[in-house]
């Protein structure tokens, strides 16, 4: 069973056939068209784009359009053309950011962001994207592409660069890993809605008993980076969570959504779709915002009782993010046998919902037999910056911005502020070689499992008071 077997047209619910493009411009990434007899959708570098209208870049929380994109019809035409790679270039060539602070100089900015000036800059970015696509994947990292989108493009939010790059080790990440440890591998995949760059999917696939997952997000760029550099053993579909999901009933062992569900406008439709696609109506909603607690992350947040109305008669447990984080840090499994008193949870900002018709799910789970954040290839957590210190190297924990520090303040509770290594130890860790301190540094989140081509080695840090964004 593969991805094509699970897909259904969201408009008429019929199966698809796949028509290959006349030319396949990239290795290990099919281009073509999905057809159901009535509707057509492009497949671009192995990612079906099952959307309507424009395929734009959307804000992470408000879902507003940040960078307008091409229409689905245009992308279909491009993948059928003699140059199907143009479809991928269209989706990756964001308007370049203006250098030297010119973004804030109206006299200079306006000619460069409108008319011929804008077209010239977009043409230059398209040439750059084509050049990068013609290079081997091994020459780039996920960090390179995140930097291009969030730091070198106009219209996107630069704060998302550290938010995504420094995802491994965040409290929300560890809480999600604790929750998803209850999922068992089997013949059916897991559906990850609003999967972003696929960080969680990577670690699930790297488990001793790997979980196959299919990630869905409306932002094509994130899916493409995930497919090529992060969760390379997983599948991805660009689709809109505000509409019917493009999958057959009961296609998945479970449906999950992390740190995003509270941003969706029609949450009842989204929840019903997650339930429809999963066996036993099993849905895990991780980290949804409690509207009773400020500040609000989204205008669509609900109260605890508001989230409970979504699940109807399906058996449900509600947990707090802090208890999941604590269970992870203390080596325990999620406690799902009984429901915590709801008045306690009404005072917590971040909630997690587990709903299912499978009674076996609702028990107190044992701790995993593996360390979830240590799966895959161990590397130095990018939130640590090296600094020469005599004959040694100091790795210093640094928040990249005040906003990141506000959102992830509890990282200080379990990350050491500073680690001192010999030069040889440091070089061994950079090369992925095991040392006498590897297990200790992994337990303390200085080392974490990351994809092989995820980030560059951490850049040296020389000013201990600086809060500048993480640099290449």
ABEGO torsion letter per residue (X at the ends): XBAAAABBBAAAGBBBBBBBBABBABBGBBBEBBBAGABBBBBBGGBBBBBBEBBBBBBAAAGBBABBBBBAAAAAAAAABABAAAAAAAAABBBBBBBGGAAABAAAAAAAABEAAAAAAAAAAAAAAAAAAABBAAABBAAAAAAAAAAABBGBBAAAAAAAAAABGBAAAAAAAAAAAABBBBABBBBBBGAEAGAAAAAAAABABBBBBBBBBABAAAAAAAAAABBAABBBBBBBAABBBBBBBGABABBBBBGAAAABABAAAAAAAAAAABBGGBBBBBGBBBAABOBBABAABBBAAAAAAAAEABBBBBBBAAAAAAAAAAGBBBBAABBBBAAAAAABABBBBBBBABAAABBBBBBBABBAAABEBBBBBAABBBBBBEABBBBBBBBABAAAAAAAAAAAAABBABBBBBAAAAAAAAAGBBBAAAAAAAAAGABBBBBAAABBBBBBBABAABABBBBX
